Amino acid sequence: MPIEVVNATYIYMPGTPFETRALDGVSLSIADGEFVGIIGHTGSGKSTLVQHLNALLKPTLGSVYVNGLNLNDKDANLRDVRRAVGLVFQYPEYQLFEETVRKDIAFGPNNLGLEAADVEARVREAAQIVGLSEDLLDRSPFELSGGQKRRVAIAGVLAMRPNVLVLDEPAAGLDPRGRREMLALVRDYHARGGVTVIMVSHSMDDVARMCSRIIVMNHGRVAFDAPPAQVFAHGDELAAMGLGIPACAQLANRLREKGFAIPKGVFALEELAGAITACLGAEGEDGHA
């Protein structure tokens, strides 16, 4: 289900003293099956952008297309669009409201008018994907840990079986273990195939490790849109935007300054370890180790 944003501008509170141009002529395309990271400083337009992808917001100017459908069209079936493009907000656990985990996950499928057996199948499938054991399904979601609550909230979106999964800071506020588990969940879900994942994040390391493409937002515009190695090659420009580069890329730069032959574009731990091993091996062969 391809997505295309064409010259989209969005203005909050137009015509008032508080008028803010959150998006300013944004154009981009996202193909089926991609894993795209969106980064940028606070207020850069990241969250505003992703809310346009299932018509929670509509552009003041410009257009957004999902699977060829212009979301601005008056006859556009936005219910189908929101079923196909699942959006998980930051801290989605604050949106839990049902008596049990099972009922919370089932809320969306029930609204589709599915048979009870089909709803139950989706609940179990989504719970399994996010790592919720069956004994938790009949407990109150408010009795669970923060990480478990977030899994319930994400399961509620996955139970709709979206073609596109949009996550706004999925690991925000979690402890280190919870963060690792949440990001592994997202990575493994994309690896299952058949779904596009779009992840907003403040972590350069996370998007470098997980995404095949990164969109950098800056003051409502797309500053960069490229694979991670190309984006993080612009360290000075990113720093000027209030962004950094992955820790591995920083270390690689320092090693190059010390004379190590570390290739440019190294930003992942495994790549850096391999490059360092290669350098040490070359030095050993020359008798300098």
Buried (B, 14 or more C-beta within 10 A) or exposed (E): BBBBBBEBBBBBEEEEEEEEBBBBBBBBEBEEBBBBBBBBBEBBBBBBBBBBBBBBBBBBEBBBBBBEBBBEEEEBEBEEBBBBBBBBBEBBBEEBEBEBBBBBBBBBBBEBEBEEEEBBBBBBBBBEBBBBEEEBBEBBBEEBEEBBBBBBBBBBBBBBBBBBBBBBBBBBEBEEEBBEBBBEBBBEBBEEEEBBBBBBBBBBBBBBBBBEBBBBBBBBBBBBBBEBBEBBBBBEBBEEBEBBBBBBBBBBBEBBEEEBEBEEBBBBBEBBEEBBEBBEEEEEEEEEE
